[in-house]
Amino acid sequence: FELNEAQHHDHLVCLTCGRVEEFFDPEIEQRQRAVAQTHGFELQDHALSLYAVCTKPACPHRGK
């Protein structure tokens, strides 16, 4: 978690090397608001971290 007062962004986190990539996707943002609304909520804020395995050839832990 981080306190960031700049533009909202989400995170991709590599489970092997720990690299964190920040990203912003308007479709994900819209879908999260729609899900909240469907369940009777008005989204105020959120934090999204996607945990994955790095596919970059330079990853020192790739293939281990």
N, C-alpha and C positions, 0 to 999 in steps of 0.2 A: 504494500500500500504506500502511496506517496501523496503528499499534499501538493497539488499542482494547480495553480490558479490560471495557467495558460489554457489553450484549447484542450478540450476533453480528448482523451485517447484511451485505447485499450492496450493490452499486452499479449504478446506471444512469448512463452517461456520455454526454453529448451530443457528437457528433463535430463540430458546427458552433460552438456557443457555449461548450462546455466545462463546462456546468452538471452537477453531480453530485447525484444523488438517492439517498439511502440507503433501503433497503427490507428487509423480512423477509418471507419466504413459506414457511410450514411445508411446503407440498407440494414446493417445490424442495429444502428441507433433507432431507426424507424420501427423495426420489428420488436425491439424491447419495449418501446412505448405502446405498441399495439397489444403485446402480451399483457402488460400491466393493465391497460384499459379493459381488456377482455375479462380480467379477474376483478374488476371494480376498483382499480387503483389509478392514481395519477402519478406517474414516475417523476421523482424529484432529482434523483442522482443514481448512479450505479458504478460498479467497478467490475470489469471483465478481464479475466486472465485465462488465456487458452494455453494448456500445457501440451507440448508436442516434442518431437525429436527433430533436431536440427538436420537439414539436408545439405547444408553448405559444405563443399569439398574442404574448406579450410578448418572446419570444426575439428579440434584436436581429439575429440572423443568419438567421432563418427566411426561406426562399424565395430565398436567395442562392445 
